Amino acid sequence: MSATNMLLTTPTGHTFYAYTAQPTGQPKGTVIILHEAFGVTPHIEWVCQQYAQLGYLALAPALLSWATGNPQGEVLAQDKAGLDRGRDLILATKPEQVVETVATCAQHAAGQGLKAAVIGYCWGGSVAYLTASQLPQIAACSAYYGGRLAEIVKWGQPTCPRIVHLATQDRYIPLQETIAAFKQHDPHCPVHIYQADHGFNRHDGKTYHQPSADLALSRTLAILTQAFNS
């Protein structure tokens, strides 16, 4: 496995870096890892490496690059100040901009003959579902505890294999509202509930819950196998 920062350019000329982890041997497919409000943190790099070790080409685009004007985006401390700054940058980022970013990553994958899936956490979970619903080239979607999922699912639904992960102790997400929205607007999407808190997949965070993270990973790998082998 090897890793680097790759500079990509969207059709409108926006440049951004994507942390890229390359597996040993031919990749099974590409996973586009969509980060939390804190940017492409060491944890997000770790997630990319985890998927590369499992045989996938993993890209984590700097989604905050649009708001900062810096191709590297911004990496923020995982505290209240960092979260407040991240929220401001997210509000300054348009949905069509993140869609364009993900489409560019998927095009890079297609250039290597690979299908692409999206996997996102927190804000990235919302972005994952949004982009999967708008980009037919996305082969699968795994959305972890996205705060706007209850709203975004009403805009349109992906046709690819997809899965949503929510947590019972999550104070940032309206759990019952999100469950109800999916039952109404995307009833074929599995919504799994974990006895954990927001950020249960963040291995270096206070709310990390390994049993939930491992189970969510196994479910994600199942839909990747389904999508990439079809």
Helices and strands as residue ranges (DSSP letters): E 2-9, E 15-22, E 30-34, H 42-53, E 57-61, H 65-68, H 80-91, H 95-111, E 116-121, H 123-134, E 138-144, H 149-152, E 162-167, H 175-185, E 191-194, H 210-228
